[in-house]
């Protein structure tokens, strides 16, 4: 399949693989070709486009400004091509939605049920990955649930609902029996933060007394295990309190902590035919249309 100017799908796959892997060697391994063959393909692509698309260094490769712009167009063409050749082979491929934890919180089950009833022709897959946004970038999922600030303006996005914050405490903690807490109650505590997928850091306490960070993790499961062991306290969202139960962890609502907005995001040029319908369903189920 030619894309014009002597460029074909092979050139586009080579370029996207090089950008995503940041390495000619790893990209060649991914494409099951030799490194010299990949280098020739990339050189031919730059000759055909008349632009320097990749910056090479001993540390690997990275896209130039022209390369970043070209990547977005190349990814769109590849997705459209893959969708076109996939469609005749059988039933529609599932709509895949990534999330690092919690999916759509309390709306997950109603949303899955509604989608199953309304679109039995299109299966929905929830894909939990700590690096969910990277999976979106790689094209492995069609959309991604993001809590907190959504990515930049280059993404499509829909704000769905918001989640309240909860304190996460070991069951033996002195505050574990309280019905609710305020941030000041935690100012003298040791705080465990999830730097990979969490939404909390000490700046939430403002200029006054704040907890000290005593540890960090890259995912929610390790974070919960440390809290259960009494290594520190945490602050999380209602979706974690709902879905990540632990016999040694108690969740207590925080009355004065700012809530966090939940978004659904997707890449420019997303091609799954059911994505627009799913966004509308998610907004309806979560009540976004009423806000």
Backbone bond lengths (Angstrom), bond angles and torsions (degrees), N, CA, C in turn:
res aa  C-N    CA-C-N  psi(-1)  N-CA   C-N-CA  omega(-1)  CA-C   N-CA-C  phi
1 X - - - 1.467 - - 1.517 108.99 -
2 X 1.327 117.06 117.34 1.454 121.26 179.74 1.512 110.65 -89.05
3 X 1.330 115.86 141.75 1.458 121.46 179.63 1.521 111.92 -107.03
4 X 1.310 117.31 9.02 1.456 120.62 -179.55 1.511 110.84 101.42
5 X 1.364 115.72 149.45 1.457 122.41 175.97 1.530 111.55 59.43
6 X 1.333 117.67 29.75 1.448 119.88 178.15 1.514 115.03 77.13
7 X 1.316 118.66 5.20 1.461 123.37 179.70 1.524 108.83 -94.55
8 X 1.326 116.66 132.98 1.457 119.23 177.77 1.530 110.58 -125.55
9 X 1.322 115.33 -178.22 1.457 120.95 -175.81 1.521 111.41 -58.42
10 X 1.329 116.87 -34.87 1.468 120.91 179.58 1.531 110.97 -58.89
11 X 1.320 117.14 -41.85 1.464 120.63 178.51 1.529 111.24 -64.38
12 X 1.322 116.03 -41.87 1.456 119.60 -177.65 1.526 111.06 -67.46
13 X 1.329 117.24 -42.30 1.469 119.21 178.50 1.521 110.79 -63.23
14 X 1.310 117.13 -39.21 1.458 120.71 179.27 1.524 110.70 -62.91
15 X 1.318 115.98 -44.80 1.464 119.62 -178.23 1.529 111.37 -65.95
16 X 1.322 117.94 -46.63 1.462 121.02 -178.66 1.528 110.43 -63.39
17 X 1.320 117.00 -40.34 1.459 119.99 178.28 1.522 111.11 -63.07
18 X 1.334 117.64 -42.12 1.463 120.93 179.25 1.516 111.43 -63.22
19 X 1.330 116.98 -40.65 1.470 120.62 179.52 1.525 110.76 -67.19
20 X 1.322 117.30 -44.64 1.463 120.39 -177.22 1.525 112.02 -69.96
21 X 1.313 117.45 -36.43 1.465 120.38 -178.50 1.524 112.45 -84.83
22 X 1.370 116.12 -19.05 1.466 120.78 -176.75 1.521 111.79 58.07
23 X 1.321 116.76 24.87 1.464 120.59 -175.70 1.521 108.66 -159.28
24 X 1.334 116.81 129.39 1.454 120.65 176.16 1.525 110.15 -65.06
25 X 1.333 115.83 -40.72 1.464 120.09 -178.38 1.526 111.29 -61.91
26 X 1.343 116.45 -50.10 1.470 119.18 -178.47 1.520 111.43 -67.42
27 X 1.336 116.98 -36.40 1.463 119.50 178.72 1.521 110.65 -64.99
28 X 1.328 117.22 -39.30 1.468 120.32 178.06 1.522 110.59 -64.26
29 X 1.323 116.53 -41.42 1.466 119.74 177.34 1.520 110.80 -62.44
30 X 1.309 117.01 -41.84 1.463 121.56 -179.82 1.520 111.33 -62.58
31 X 1.358 116.62 -37.55 1.461 121.41 -177.23 1.525 112.73 -90.06
32 X 1.348 115.74 -3.01 1.465 121.41 179.03 1.526 111.95 60.63
33 X 1.328 115.53 42.61 1.457 121.66 174.18 1.519 107.96 -131.13
34 X 1.321 116.22 171.10 1.455 119.08 179.30 1.524 110.54 -80.05
35 X 1.319 115.47 158.02 1.454 119.90 179.57 1.536 112.00 -62.97
36 X 1.346 118.78 -43.65 1.475 118.10 177.24 1.530 112.70 -60.54
37 X 1.335 116.72 -38.14 1.468 119.43 179.28 1.526 110.77 -64.07
38 X 1.324 116.75 -40.79 1.456 119.74 178.20 1.522 110.76 -65.67
39 X 1.306 117.40 -42.49 1.464 120.92 179.54 1.529 110.30 -60.84
40 X 1.333 117.41 -40.82 1.468 120.06 178.33 1.525 110.87 -65.15
41 X 1.327 116.32 -39.05 1.464 119.53 179.69 1.524 110.90 -64.57
42 X 1.319 117.22 -41.58 1.459 120.71 179.60 1.514 111.30 -68.40
43 X 1.310 117.16 -38.87 1.463 120.05 177.84 1.523 110.46 -64.09
44 X 1.351 115.89 -40.97 1.461 119.39 178.17 1.525 110.92 -63.63
45 X 1.333 116.62 -38.22 1.463 119.88 178.35 1.525 110.80 -62.47
46 X 1.321 117.09 -45.07 1.469 119.90 179.70 1.525 110.92 -64.61
47 X 1.331 117.15 -36.39 1.460 119.76 177.60 1.531 111.08 -65.83
48 X 1.326 115.81 -41.37 1.461 119.57 -178.49 1.525 112.00 -69.14
49 X 1.320 116.85 -37.25 1.471 119.86 -178.80 1.523 112.33 -84.81
50 X 1.333 116.56 -18.32 1.458 119.56 -178.78 1.514 113.54 71.35
51 X 1.342 117.04 25.01 1.465 120.82 -177.87 1.521 109.32 -138.94
52 X 1.322 115.13 148.88 1.458 120.70 172.25 1.525 107.09 -83.15
53 X 1.317 117.00 112.53 1.460 121.41 -173.35 1.527 113.17 -99.63
54 X 1.321 116.61 -24.99 1.456 120.97 -177.25 1.525 110.39 -127.30
55 X 1.315 114.93 140.50 1.464 121.94 174.56 1.521 107.48 -104.68
56 X 1.312 116.52 121.19 1.454 121.59 -175.66 1.516 110.89 -102.32
57 X 1.346 116.12 141.96 1.456 122.17 178.34 1.521 107.97 -151.46
58 X 1.341 118.04 169.95 1.475 118.98 177.38 1.518 113.04 -59.64
59 X 1.329 117.64 -22.67 1.456 121.40 179.99 1.525 113.10 -83.21
60 X 1.339 117.45 -10.49 1.451 120.27 -179.04 1.509 112.13 136.59
61 X 1.317 117.01 -147.70 1.466 121.98 -179.95 1.515 109.42 -130.09
62 X 1.302 115.61 152.92 1.455 121.78 173.40 1.510 108.67 -147.10
63 X 1.327 118.05 151.59 1.461 119.85 -177.32 1.530 111.90 -72.77
64 X 1.305 115.99 143.90 1.456 121.08 169.26 1.529 108.54 -76.47
65 X 1.315 116.76 179.52 1.472 119.32 176.74 1.521 110.10 -60.42
66 X 1.342 116.35 -41.46 1.468 119.30 176.93 1.520 110.75 -65.37
67 X 1.356 115.29 -34.75 1.457 119.40 179.27 1.510 112.95 -66.36
68 X 1.347 116.93 -38.71 1.465 120.25 178.08 1.517 110.61 -62.16
69 X 1.326 116.53 -43.29 1.462 119.66 179.11 1.528 110.80 -66.16
70 X 1.336 116.17 -40.12 1.457 120.06 179.38 1.520 111.19 -66.89
71 X 1.333 116.77 -35.58 1.465 120.01 -178.52 1.521 111.10 -59.68
72 X 1.339 117.03 -43.92 1.466 119.73 -178.97 1.523 110.81 -59.76
73 X 1.330 116.33 -42.61 1.468 119.64 179.51 1.524 111.15 -69.15
74 X 1.341 115.73 -40.16 1.462 119.21 -179.57 1.521 110.93 -64.00
75 X 1.335 116.49 -42.63 1.461 119.89 -179.74 1.523 110.87 -62.26
76 X 1.317 116.32 -39.98 1.468 120.07 179.13 1.524 110.70 -62.72
77 X 1.335 117.11 -43.37 1.468 120.68 179.37 1.527 110.37 -63.82
78 X 1.335 117.01 -43.22 1.461 120.26 -179.22 1.529 111.61 -63.48
79 X 1.324 116.38 -42.36 1.463 119.23 179.49 1.525 110.94 -64.21
80 X 1.334 116.33 -42.68 1.458 119.87 179.20 1.520 110.91 -64.54
81 X 1.325 116.53 -40.74 1.464 121.01 178.33 1.524 111.16 -62.94
82 X 1.346 116.07 -49.23 1.463 120.24 -179.10 1.527 111.32 -61.32
83 X 1.335 115.58 -38.85 1.466 119.03 179.59 1.519 110.68 -66.64
84 X 1.336 116.46 -39.10 1.457 120.50 -177.41 1.521 111.55 -66.67
85 X 1.332 117.76 -41.65 1.457 119.31 -177.52 1.521 112.04 -81.25
86 X 1.337 116.76 -19.01 1.451 120.20 -179.94 1.525 111.76 -80.77
87 X 1.333 116.79 -35.90 1.458 121.38 -171.19 1.527 114.43 -55.35
88 X 1.351 120.16 -43.64 1.467 118.00 -177.20 1.525 113.42 -71.51
89 X 1.319 118.15 -13.44 1.460 120.60 -170.87 1.527 113.51 -76.21
90 X 1.305 118.85 -16.10 1.463 119.03 -177.44 1.514 110.79 166.60
91 X 1.321 117.26 -155.43 1.463 120.75 -178.27 1.522 111.15 -65.46
92 X 1.336 117.37 160.57 1.462 120.24 179.94 1.517 111.04 -58.65
93 X 1.314 115.55 144.26 1.462 118.35 178.37 1.527 109.21 -71.21
94 X 1.321 117.42 152.57 1.464 120.05 -179.25 1.524 111.57 -63.31
95 X 1.313 115.27 151.60 1.455 121.36 169.19 1.524 106.64 -82.95
96 X 1.327 116.94 121.63 1.464 121.50 -174.06 1.525 109.48 -107.52
97 X 1.331 116.20 124.32 1.466 122.24 -178.82 1.527 108.54 -119.02
98 X 1.325 116.52 118.81 1.449 121.34 -179.19 1.521 112.43 -88.27
99 X 1.327 115.46 154.28 1.461 121.00 175.35 1.522 107.86 -161.06
100 X 1.338 118.39 146.15 1.465 120.18 178.62 1.522 113.00 -79.72
101 X 1.325 117.19 -27.88 1.463 123.24 176.63 1.520 108.81 -173.76
102 X 1.304 116.06 151.56 1.464 120.18 170.30 1.499 117.34 79.93
103 X 1.343 117.99 -13.06 1.463 121.62 -177.42 1.538 110.69 46.39
104 X 1.322 117.86 -119.36 1.463 121.35 -179.41 1.534 111.68 -102.13
105 X 1.325 116.31 24.11 1.463 120.22 177.54 1.510 111.67 60.36
106 X 1.330 118.26 -135.32 1.469 120.74 -176.97 1.519 113.62 -67.44
107 X 1.330 116.05 -11.26 1.469 119.40 -179.56 1.528 112.13 -92.41
108 X 1.326 117.92 -1.64 1.463 120.14 -174.51 1.520 112.12 -60.17
109 X 1.325 117.36 -53.83 1.464 119.73 -177.63 1.524 112.47 -64.30
110 X 1.351 120.13 -47.34 1.467 118.78 176.43 1.522 113.21 -58.40
111 X 1.339 116.46 -36.55 1.458 119.35 -179.94 1.526 111.17 -68.33
112 X 1.318 116.97 -43.82 1.464 119.99 178.48 1.530 111.22 -62.27
113 X 1.328 116.32 -41.96 1.465 119.53 179.77 1.523 111.03 -64.83
114 X 1.331 115.77 -45.00 1.453 119.69 -178.69 1.524 111.11 -63.06
115 X 1.320 116.29 -43.04 1.462 119.58 -179.73 1.537 110.75 -64.94
116 X 1.316 116.33 -40.75 1.464 119.23 179.38 1.523 110.91 -62.39
117 X 1.335 116.72 -38.99 1.460 120.43 -178.95 1.530 111.50 -72.93
118 X 1.339 116.46 -39.32 1.458 120.27 -173.97 1.519 113.03 -85.30
119 X 1.326 116.47 -30.98 1.465 119.64 -176.61 1.529 110.98 -131.48
120 X 1.319 117.48 64.02 1.471 119.29 178.96 1.522 112.51 -63.55
121 X 1.331 116.44 -14.72 1.457 120.64 179.81 1.523 112.71 -79.01
122 X 1.343 117.60 -12.63 1.463 120.52 -174.11 1.525 110.44 -131.16
123 X 1.312 118.70 100.14 1.467 120.27 178.01 1.523 111.12 -62.24
124 X 1.322 115.57 147.66 1.458 122.34 177.63 1.523 108.55 -113.72
125 X 1.326 116.95 128.97 1.457 122.30 177.97 1.523 109.63 -116.85
126 X 1.334 117.03 125.52 1.456 122.11 171.55 1.522 107.71 -92.82
127 X 1.315 116.11 126.87 1.463 122.23 -174.27 1.522 108.39 -117.83
128 X 1.329 116.82 107.81 1.459 119.91 179.54 1.523 110.20 -87.32
129 X 1.331 116.62 120.80 1.454 123.18 177.61 1.527 108.57 -142.69
130 X 1.325 116.81 136.20 1.465 119.16 176.52 1.529 110.77 -61.42
131 X 1.325 116.96 -32.09 1.467 121.64 178.61 1.527 110.18 -104.28
132 X 1.313 116.51 51.16 1.465 121.23 -173.19 1.524 112.56 -57.76
133 X 1.341 117.70 -39.04 1.470 119.45 -179.95 1.527 110.81 -67.43
134 X 1.312 117.84 -35.73 1.464 120.12 176.21 1.524 110.22 -64.82
135 X 1.333 116.61 -36.09 1.464 119.72 177.31 1.522 110.70 -66.44
136 X 1.333 116.58 -33.72 1.465 120.06 175.11 1.520 110.10 -65.79
137 X 1.329 116.68 -44.90 1.460 121.02 178.73 1.522 111.19 -59.48
138 X 1.324 115.95 -37.74 1.457 120.24 -177.51 1.530 112.74 -78.93
139 X 1.334 117.33 -4.35 1.450 120.57 -179.95 1.509 114.60 80.24
140 X 1.350 117.47 12.73 1.455 120.77 -179.07 1.521 112.59 -81.40
141 X 1.326 117.55 -19.89 1.457 122.23 173.27 1.525 107.84 -130.11
142 X 1.324 115.94 158.29 1.463 120.80 -176.34 1.527 112.74 -90.67
143 X 1.321 116.77 -24.52 1.458 122.20 179.36 1.521 107.22 -153.55
144 X 1.326 115.74 168.11 1.457 119.76 -175.71 1.523 109.61 -144.30
145 X 1.329 116.52 138.94 1.460 122.10 174.07 1.524 108.07 -83.80
146 X 1.327 116.36 127.71 1.467 122.11 -179.18 1.516 108.52 -125.60
147 X 1.319 116.20 128.89 1.461 121.57 175.21 1.516 109.05 -105.00
148 X 1.334 116.02 131.95 1.450 120.09 -175.60 1.508 110.01 96.37
149 X 1.332 115.99 -155.90 1.462 120.59 -176.67 1.524 110.37 -64.53
150 X 1.330 118.37 127.69 1.462 120.22 178.19 1.517 110.12 -74.20
151 X 1.340 118.30 165.46 1.463 120.04 177.47 1.512 111.37 -66.16
152 X 1.336 116.50 177.32 1.464 122.27 -172.32 1.507 115.15 -61.72
153 X 1.310 114.43 -178.08 1.459 121.43 -171.93 1.522 113.24 -68.22
154 X 1.338 117.65 -8.52 1.453 119.46 178.94 1.514 113.65 -73.63
155 X 1.319 117.36 -6.31 1.463 121.38 -178.32 1.528 110.76 -106.38
156 X 1.337 114.55 149.36 1.448 118.47 165.97 1.517 108.37 -77.41
157 X 1.318 117.21 148.19 1.458 119.19 -177.89 1.514 111.21 -154.74
158 X 1.315 115.19 153.82 1.466 122.30 174.46 1.520 107.33 -140.20
159 X 1.325 117.01 124.36 1.461 119.78 176.08 1.518 108.38 -81.78
160 X 1.337 115.88 129.97 1.448 121.08 -172.84 1.528 112.50 -103.34
161 X 1.308 118.14 -70.06 1.461 121.22 -176.03 1.520 107.76 -147.35
162 X 1.300 116.77 -175.34 1.454 119.32 176.34 1.523 109.14 -130.64
163 X 1.320 114.60 154.51 1.456 120.73 -178.05 1.522 110.10 -121.19
164 X 1.317 114.91 140.85 1.457 120.71 176.57 1.525 110.03 -81.60
165 X 1.316 115.67 158.84 1.463 120.96 -179.34 1.534 110.62 -95.92
166 X 1.327 113.97 147.64 1.460 122.21 179.56 1.522 108.72 -130.57
167 X 1.314 116.14 148.35 1.463 120.54 170.33 1.524 108.36 -84.01
168 X 1.326 115.86 140.13 1.460 122.00 175.85 1.526 107.74 -112.43
169 X 1.318 117.09 120.44 1.465 122.61 -173.48 1.523 110.46 -130.02
170 X 1.315 116.38 151.10 1.454 118.48 171.86 1.529 108.33 -66.04
171 X 1.305 117.01 150.59 1.461 120.62 -175.08 1.525 112.35 -61.23
172 X 1.321 117.75 -22.96 1.454 120.34 178.88 1.507 114.80 -93.63
173 X 1.316 117.85 6.19 1.461 121.29 -178.04 1.529 110.36 -68.91
174 X 1.323 116.11 148.65 1.462 121.27 -177.22 1.531 112.87 -61.84
175 X 1.354 117.99 -23.15 1.465 121.07 -178.76 1.524 112.87 -99.50
176 X 1.322 117.53 1.09 1.463 120.73 -172.37 1.524 113.10 -63.91
177 X 1.330 118.16 -25.08 1.458 120.34 -177.86 1.509 114.57 -88.77
178 X 1.334 117.90 -0.76 1.466 121.01 -178.32 1.531 110.83 -73.72
179 X 1.338 115.75 148.83 1.462 120.02 177.69 1.503 112.97 -78.77
180 X 1.325 117.74 -25.87 1.455 122.96 176.90 1.525 107.98 -160.44
181 X 1.321 115.67 164.00 1.455 121.84 -179.92 1.517 109.53 -138.46
182 X 1.329 115.39 166.50 1.464 122.08 169.27 1.518 107.11 -120.95
183 X 1.338 116.14 164.98 1.457 119.96 -176.10 1.521 112.34 -58.55
184 X 1.329 116.84 -35.75 1.465 119.55 -178.62 1.524 112.02 -61.84
185 X 1.327 117.15 -27.08 1.461 119.97 178.56 1.527 112.03 -63.74
186 X 1.323 116.27 -21.60 1.465 120.63 -174.68 1.523 112.48 -105.18
187 X 1.326 117.49 3.06 1.466 120.54 -171.79 1.518 113.50 -64.35
188 X 1.315 118.47 -25.36 1.467 120.93 -179.07 1.526 112.75 -98.03
189 X 1.313 117.16 8.80 1.465 120.79 -174.98 1.530 111.31 -91.59
190 X 1.323 114.67 165.10 1.461 121.39 170.16 1.517 108.77 -90.29
191 X 1.320 117.00 124.30 1.461 122.10 -172.32 1.524 111.02 -100.34
192 X 1.312 116.31 130.00 1.461 122.93 171.83 1.523 108.32 -98.85
193 X 1.318 117.47 127.52 1.465 120.75 -177.54 1.525 110.06 -117.33
194 X 1.302 114.51 145.84 1.463 122.09 175.18 1.517 106.68 -99.57
195 X 1.332 116.50 94.62 1.462 120.35 -175.92 1.521 112.26 -74.67
196 X 1.325 117.95 -15.31 1.451 119.84 -179.47 1.513 113.01 -80.05
197 X 1.346 117.17 -49.85 1.465 120.06 -173.42 1.523 112.65 -134.78
198 X 1.334 117.82 7.83 1.458 120.33 -177.05 1.514 113.45 -81.01
199 X 1.330 115.49 177.80 1.472 121.73 -176.98 1.523 112.40 -129.05
200 X 1.337 117.88 11.65 1.462 120.70 -172.48 1.519 111.12 -127.56
201 X 1.338 116.16 138.58 1.460 122.46 168.39 1.526 107.01 -147.46
202 X 1.344 118.46 170.62 1.474 119.96 -174.22 1.518 115.21 -60.71
203 X 1.334 118.83 -18.82 1.461 120.16 -179.80 1.521 112.31 -61.11
204 X 1.322 118.14 -18.78 1.465 120.98 179.26 1.523 111.54 -63.73
205 X 1.342 117.30 -22.77 1.459 120.98 179.63 1.524 112.61 -83.06
206 X 1.318 118.49 -2.95 1.450 120.65 177.85 1.515 112.82 72.31
207 X 1.358 115.56 -153.01 1.460 120.72 -173.53 1.524 113.32 -82.71
208 X 1.329 117.85 -11.98 1.461 120.66 -177.07 1.517 112.39 -82.94
209 X 1.306 116.75 -162.68 1.466 120.78 178.33 1.524 110.79 -57.51
210 X 1.297 114.76 140.57 1.460 119.72 -178.80 1.520 109.56 -144.93
211 X 1.328 117.41 156.69 1.469 119.19 179.07 1.525 110.95 -70.10
212 X 1.301 116.16 159.02 1.461 121.42 176.17 1.529 108.40 -97.01
213 X 1.300 116.75 141.73 1.465 121.01 178.21 1.521 109.03 -76.61
214 X 1.318 116.33 123.37 1.468 120.80 -178.33 1.525 112.26 -111.85
215 X 1.322 117.34 -1.85 1.459 119.70 178.48 1.514 110.67 177.60
216 X 1.322 115.96 157.88 1.459 119.92 176.91 1.515 109.45 -140.61
217 X 1.313 115.01 154.95 1.461 121.94 179.21 1.516 108.60 -133.33
218 X 1.324 115.78 170.70 1.461 120.55 -179.81 1.525 112.14 -104.79
219 X 1.335 118.16 -3.37 1.459 119.94 -179.62 1.520 110.02 -153.58
220 X 1.320 115.42 163.93 1.451 121.26 -172.73 1.526 112.53 -71.37
221 X 1.321 118.40 -30.29 1.462 120.06 -177.67 1.523 111.74 -67.69
222 X 1.337 117.46 -45.81 1.468 120.38 177.67 1.525 110.60 -64.48
223 X 1.319 115.95 -37.37 1.471 121.87 179.29 1.537 110.25 -59.97
224 X 1.325 116.83 -45.59 1.465 120.72 179.93 1.524 111.06 -65.66
225 X 1.315 117.15 -40.28 1.461 120.04 -179.68 1.528 110.98 -62.23
226 X 1.332 117.73 -39.33 1.466 120.37 178.83 1.528 110.93 -66.96
227 X 1.326 117.18 -39.52 1.461 120.08 177.72 1.522 110.29 -64.13
228 X 1.321 116.62 -43.24 1.463 120.58 179.13 1.526 111.11 -59.28
229 X 1.332 116.27 -33.79 1.462 120.69 -179.13 1.524 112.76 -80.78
230 X 1.346 117.25 -2.02 1.456 120.69 179.18 1.509 114.08 80.39
231 X 1.351 117.52 19.21 1.465 120.55 -179.54 1.522 112.63 -75.07
232 X 1.302 118.11 -13.36 1.461 122.81 -179.40 1.507 109.86 167.03
233 X 1.332 115.77 -177.93 1.467 120.71 176.91 1.526 107.94 -110.71
234 X 1.312 115.53 167.20 1.452 119.88 177.89 1.511 111.18 -138.55
235 X 1.323 115.76 165.03 1.458 122.06 172.02 1.522 107.09 -125.51
236 X 1.314 115.97 129.38 1.449 120.41 -174.66 1.523 110.12 -138.63
237 X 1.310 116.42 -166.20 1.461 121.98 -177.84 1.520 110.63 -113.57
238 X 1.316 114.94 166.65 1.452 120.61 -177.56 1.512 113.60 -58.99
239 X 1.343 117.20 -31.13 1.460 119.39 -179.15 1.520 111.29 -65.73
240 X 1.340 117.88 -33.85 1.456 120.37 176.01 1.522 110.03 -72.18
241 X 1.327 116.45 -44.23 1.463 120.03 178.45 1.532 111.19 -58.84
242 X 1.326 116.02 -30.42 1.460 120.88 -178.79 1.530 112.53 -81.24
243 X 1.336 116.63 -38.74 1.468 119.46 -169.71 1.519 114.65 -108.16
244 X 1.323 118.78 -13.49 1.463 120.69 -175.63 1.530 110.29 -116.19
245 X 1.305 116.25 61.91 1.453 121.36 178.45 1.529 110.68 -71.33
246 X 1.322 115.30 142.57 1.463 121.96 177.96 1.523 107.57 -143.78
247 X 1.324 116.76 136.25 1.459 120.35 -175.65 1.520 112.76 -60.62
248 X 1.332 117.89 -24.67 1.461 121.23 -176.89 1.522 113.36 -108.30
249 X 1.345 117.53 14.22 1.465 121.24 -179.87 1.524 109.18 -124.77
250 X 1.327 115.67 135.10 1.461 123.04 178.49 1.528 108.08 -116.40
251 X 1.334 116.56 134.67 1.461 121.79 177.36 1.531 108.95 -106.89
252 X 1.331 116.16 130.45 1.464 121.82 -177.97 1.531 107.82 -127.53
253 X 1.340 119.24 128.84 1.471 120.11 -178.97 1.524 112.25 -63.76
254 X 1.341 115.22 143.91 1.463 122.48 176.60 1.522 108.19 -103.83
255 X 1.311 116.97 117.13 1.461 120.88 -171.22 1.520 113.33 -72.26
256 X 1.339 118.76 -34.41 1.458 120.28 -171.82 1.519 113.77 -111.57
257 X 1.315 118.20 10.92 1.465 120.59 179.37 1.525 109.81 -82.21
258 X 1.324 117.99 140.54 1.472 119.88 -179.15 1.517 111.44 -66.60
259 X 1.324 117.82 138.53 1.467 120.28 178.28 1.530 110.45 -71.59
260 X 1.305 115.47 169.94 1.465 122.31 -179.49 1.523 108.95 -122.21
261 X 1.323 116.14 132.57 1.461 120.21 178.61 1.525 110.32 -83.33
262 X 1.326 115.02 144.13 1.462 122.66 178.62 1.528 108.15 -108.25
263 X 1.331 115.71 129.74 1.457 121.89 -179.41 1.525 110.55 -120.69
264 X 1.311 115.31 154.96 1.450 122.48 166.37 1.524 106.09 -110.47
265 X 1.331 117.10 126.53 1.469 120.77 -177.31 1.521 109.72 -124.93
266 X 1.329 115.44 155.42 1.461 121.59 177.86 1.523 108.52 -149.77
267 X 1.309 115.33 160.11 1.453 120.50 -176.98 1.519 111.20 -77.94
268 X 1.340 116.69 154.63 1.468 119.41 174.11 1.526 109.87 -59.22
269 X 1.295 116.22 140.02 1.455 119.69 178.47 1.511 114.63 76.14
270 X 1.340 117.77 16.50 1.463 120.24 177.95 1.529 109.51 -54.88
271 X 1.328 115.49 135.92 1.467 118.10 -168.18 1.522 114.27 -113.44
272 X 1.336 119.42 -5.33 1.463 117.23 -178.09 1.529 109.40 -63.05
273 X 1.325 117.49 126.50 1.470 119.72 -173.84 1.515 114.45 -64.68
274 X 1.344 118.48 -18.66 1.469 120.64 -177.68 1.525 112.74 -96.78
275 X 1.342 118.26 -2.16 1.457 119.78 -173.55 1.527 112.22 -62.60
276 X 1.298 117.37 -45.92 1.473 119.90 -178.82 1.522 110.96 -60.11
277 X 1.333 116.15 -41.97 1.460 120.05 178.83 1.529 110.64 -65.05
278 X 1.335 116.93 -38.55 1.463 119.73 -179.61 1.526 111.03 -66.66
279 X 1.314 117.36 -40.70 1.468 120.30 178.06 1.524 109.89 -58.59
280 X 1.326 116.37 -44.42 1.467 120.13 179.59 1.528 110.74 -63.07
281 X 1.323 117.07 -41.14 1.466 120.21 179.05 1.522 111.08 -65.84
282 X 1.325 116.97 -43.11 1.464 120.65 179.55 1.524 111.05 -62.38
283 X 1.315 117.33 -41.25 1.471 120.19 177.85 1.523 111.00 -63.95
284 X 1.305 116.29 -38.82 1.473 118.99 -178.82 1.521 110.89 -69.13
285 X 1.327 117.03 -46.26 1.462 120.74 -175.88 1.534 110.43 -66.52
286 X 1.321 118.47 -39.13 1.453 121.46 -178.32 1.534 113.31 -81.91
287 X 1.344 116.25 -6.77 1.462 119.27 179.24 1.498 114.05 82.94
288 X 1.343 118.00 12.30 1.464 120.43 -178.23 1.527 111.87 -60.83
289 X 1.320 116.65 -34.05 1.467 120.01 -178.01 1.534 111.89 -67.43
290 X 1.337 117.03 -15.27 1.477 118.48 -178.89 1.533 111.86 -94.26
291 X 1.353 117.73 -6.63 1.451 120.79 -176.75 1.530 110.64 -89.67
